[in-house]
């Protein structure tokens, strides 16, 4: 009986290690990405994994800064130019594979990379805002250390992370988190986009 318990505990231990060491993009998916987007994309995903591995045991703030810097190196482009659609939420694999995207795509990729690194999803929100600088609607990723904390802003238009009070150019409209789903009326459209994104990720759309 004791031996059986030891074997069970060892099995659980090795399973947990295997899960902890799972790559952000597994081999078969990376092969598909390489076939579609060629070797440049493969190198980008290898560099992404190296970048994520470098901060997996660091603080949330270090993870935020590293992920924000990595994805902000991707070129901005409108959904119309990339997908010939007025509004499309790309999977992280599409975004980095194409090496182009708009503000929602930066937010999505940062969100899932931070979740992979163990940042609690309830601390992360897709935040719709109005940019006075660009006179347009905008989306950023916000991080709340606690529900009552002032959020930190991860933005593709401003590469440094600042607390919300320092971003006078942004007027928040509402927050959205598909994993938490704090439902308010204005989020209805976002829910539909989120549901489609989850489906695309389940299908591993590239």
N, C-alpha and C positions, 0 to 999 in steps of 0.2 A: 504494500500500500504506500509506504514511504517512497519507494523507488518510482512508483507511478506519479506521485505528486511532484517529485523532483523533475521527472521527464516532462510533465506538463508545464512546469514553471520555466524550464529551459527552453521549451518550444515557444512559449509566449515571449520569452526574452529575445530569442533570435528573430522571431517574427517582427517584434517592435523595432529591432535594429534594422531589419530589411526595409521596413516601412519608412523609417527615419532617413534612410539613405536612398530612397527612391528619387530618381532624377526628375527635374521639373518637366522635361519632355522626354518620354521614354523612347527607346530605340526605334521601334517600327514607325512611330509618328515622325521622328526625326528623319528617317529614310524617305518618307513621303514628302516632307518639307524640302529635303535636298533635291529630290526628283523634280519638284515643281518650281522651286525658286533658285536652284543651283547652289554651288559651293559657297558663295558669299553668305547666303542665309544660314547654311550649316555652321559656318564659322561664328556668325552672330549668336546662334543658340548655344554653341560651346562656350563662348565668352559670357553669355548670360548665366549659364550654369556655374562657371568659375566665379562670377561676381556674386551670385546668391550664396554659394558655398563659403565665400570669404566672410560673410556676416551672419551665418546661421546661428552662431552662439553669442551674437552681440545684442546690445540693447535695442528697443523698438526704434529709438531715434536714429541710431546708426543704420538700421535696416531701412528706415524711411529715406534717409539721405542717399544711401547707395542705390536703392531702387529708383528713386526720383532722378538721380543723375544719369543712370543707365538709359532709361526710357526717353529722357529728354534729348538724347542724341539722335533719336529717330526724326526724320523730316516731317514737317507738317504738310498735309494736303487735304483738300475737301473730299467728302464722300462722293460728290458728283464726279470729281476727277478720277478717284480710285475705283469706285464701284458703280458709277453712273446711277447713283441713288441720292435722294435728297437727305436721307437720314438713315445711317446704317451703323450698327454696333458690331465692330469686328472682334473676332476671337483674338487672344494674345498671339496665336500662331499666324494668323493672317496679318496682323499689325507688324510684327517683326519680320515676317517672311517678305512682305511687300516693302518694308522699310519706309512706310508712309501711313499717315492717318490723321484724323482730326482729334479735337479735345476729348471726346468720349473714349476714343481708342487708347489714348494715354492713360486715362483714368482706369479703364477696364484692366489693362495690362499691369499697371501698378498694383491694383487691388488684388489680383490673383497671385502675383509674385509675393506680395506681403503675406497673404494667407498661407502660401507655401512655406514661408519662413517662420510661421507660427504666430504672427500678429493676429490677435483676436479680431474676427470679422465685425463684431459689434462695436469696435472702435473706429471703423472705417466707413465713410459715407461718400456716395456720389453727390456732389453739391452743385445744383444749378445756380448760376449767378448771372448778373449783368455786369459786363465789363465797360467801365466808363472810358477806358483807354481806346478800346476798339469799337465802342458803341454797338455792342452785339451781345447776344446770349453766349454763355460760356459754361463749361463744366470743369470742376476741379475735384481732386480727391481730398477729403478732410479727415484728419485723425483726432479723435477725442481720447485723451488719456483716461478720463473718467467721464461719465455722462454730463457732469457739470463743468468740465474743464473748457477753457478756451481752445477751439480747434486749431490745429496746424494745417496750413494750406500747401498741397503739392500741386504745382501748376506747370504746364508745359510752356506757358508764356513768361514765366518768371522762375528761373532755375534754382533760386534759393528758397528754402522752406521758411515761411514766416507765420507767426500767429495771425489769426484773422484780423485783429485790431490794427495790424501793420499793413493790411491790404485795403487801403481806402479806395482803390480803383475797382474793387469788387463789391457788388451789392447782392447778398445772398437771397435767393428766392425760396428754395426748399432743399432738404436733404432726402436722399433715397438710398436704401440698402436692401438689395434683393434677398439677402440672407436673414435680415431682421424683419423687413416688411412692416415698418411703422406706417400704416396706411393713412394717407390723407388725400383729399380729392384730387389735387394737382398731380399726384404721382401715378394716376391711372395709365397714362401713356408710357411712363417709364416701366411700369410693371410688364406691359406687353413687350417692350424692347428687351427687358431682362429675361422674360420667359423664352423669347426667341434666341437670345444669346445662350442661355443654358442648354437649349436644344442643339444649337450649333456646336457647343463645346462637347456635349455628350456624343455627338456624331463626329467629333474631332475635325471640324471643318477647317480647311486650310486654303 
